[in-house]
Amino acid sequence: MVTASKGFTLIELMVTVAIIAILSAIAYPSYTDYVLRGYLVDATNGMASAQAQLEQFYQDNRKYTGGPCAGNTTNFGFTCPANAAGTEYTITATGQGPAAGFIYTYTYTVAGGLVKATTQAGRWGGACDKAWIVKKGQSCA
């Protein structure tokens, strides 16, 4: 009587490994972009917070010069310079660490109001003068 051997053949194991490798190669770039989108929230939240702080400062002092700016985070550093007259400002969030290469701005001018812009979109490429690019492939709308 012949008994069947137990286990997997080398071909079956190699096919399984190949399938896992292909799925990983497809999923990993999507996952890293998804994680990066989570880091970009630091920029948008920080700029919105800085904008509210500057507006409160303006209510008390009638100028933006010398106003507070959002604190730096692990992923973004913030600057909030005002113009010489103290009537306009630009909040800039510059990416660092995993978000390096991303630069967002939030500009207030008397003539134009609040304008969001993306100066650099890191490894996603591109820029937009009227919106924040917060996901890969997003159009400038």
C-alpha positions in Angstrom: 0.0 0.0 0.0 1.3 3.4 -1.0 0.7 6.4 1.3 0.5 9.9 0.0 3.1 12.3 1.3 2.0 15.2 3.4 3.0 18.9 2.9 3.4 21.3 0.0 5.5 21.1 -3.1 8.2 23.6 -3.9 6.1 24.9 -6.8 3.1 25.5 -4.6 5.2 27.5 -2.1 6.9 29.5 -4.9 3.5 30.4 -6.4 2.3 31.6 -3.0 5.3 33.7 -2.4 5.0 35.3 -5.8 1.4 36.2 -5.2 2.2 37.8 -1.9 5.1 39.7 -3.5 2.9 41.1 -6.2 0.1 42.1 -3.8 2.7 43.8 -1.6 4.2 45.7 -4.5 0.8 47.1 -5.3 -0.3 47.9 -1.8 2.8 49.5 -0.3 2.8 52.7 -2.4 -0.9 53.3 -1.7 -0.3 52.7 2.0 2.6 55.2 2.2 0.5 57.9 0.4 -2.3 57.2 2.8 0.0 57.6 5.8 1.5 60.8 4.3 -2.0 62.3 4.0 -2.3 61.9 7.8 0.8 63.9 8.3 -0.5 66.8 6.1 -3.4 67.4 8.6 -0.7 69.0 10.9 -0.2 71.7 8.3 -3.9 72.5 7.6 -4.8 72.4 11.3 -1.8 74.5 12.3 -2.5 77.1 9.7 -6.2 77.3 10.7 -5.2 77.7 14.3 -2.6 80.4 13.5 -5.2 82.3 11.4 -7.6 82.3 14.4 -4.8 83.5 16.7 -3.8 86.3 14.4 -7.4 87.5 14.0 -7.8 87.6 17.8 -4.5 89.5 18.1 -5.7 91.9 15.4 -8.9 92.6 17.4 -6.9 93.6 20.4 -4.0 95.5 18.7 -5.4 96.6 15.3 -2.4 95.1 13.5 -1.0 91.6 12.7 2.7 92.6 13.4 4.0 90.7 16.4 1.1 88.4 16.6 1.3 84.7 17.7 2.0 81.9 15.3 1.1 78.2 15.5 3.7 76.1 17.3 5.9 73.8 15.2 5.0 70.2 15.1 6.9 67.0 14.3 5.9 67.3 10.7 5.7 71.0 10.0 7.4 74.3 11.0 5.3 77.5 10.8 6.1 81.2 10.1 3.6 84.0 10.2 5.2 87.3 9.0 3.0 90.4 8.5 3.6 93.2 6.0 5.2 96.4 7.1 1.9 98.2 7.8 0.6 95.2 9.8 -2.5 94.8 7.8 -1.8 91.6 5.9 0.0 88.3 6.7 1.2 85.0 5.2 1.2 81.8 7.2 3.7 79.3 5.8 3.9 75.6 6.8 7.1 74.0 5.7 7.2 70.2 5.8 9.9 68.4 7.8 10.6 64.7 8.6 8.2 62.5 6.7 6.4 65.5 5.2 9.6 67.1 3.8 9.1 68.8 0.5 5.6 70.0 1.2 5.0 73.8 1.6 1.6 75.3 2.2 0.6 79.0 2.6 -2.4 80.8 3.9 -2.3 84.5 2.8 -4.6 87.3 3.9 -4.6 90.5 1.9 -7.1 93.3 2.1 -7.8 93.1 -1.6 -7.9 89.3 -2.0 -9.1 88.0 1.4 -7.9 84.6 2.6 -6.1 82.5 -0.1 -4.9 79.0 0.3 -1.9 77.8 -1.8 0.4 74.9 -2.2 3.9 76.0 -3.1 5.3 72.5 -3.3 3.6 69.1 -3.0 6.6 67.0 -2.1 6.9 63.7 -4.0 3.5 64.1 -5.5 4.8 67.1 -7.5 3.0 70.2 -8.7 1.8 73.3 -7.0 -1.5 75.2 -6.8 -2.1 78.9 -6.2 -5.7 78.6 -5.0 -6.0 75.4 -2.9 -4.1 73.0 -0.6 -3.1 69.8 -2.3 -3.7 67.1 0.4 -3.9 63.9 -1.6 -2.0 62.4 -4.6 -3.6 63.3 -7.9 -5.8 66.1 -6.6 -6.5 68.8 -9.1 -5.8 72.5 -8.5 -9.4 73.6 -8.0 
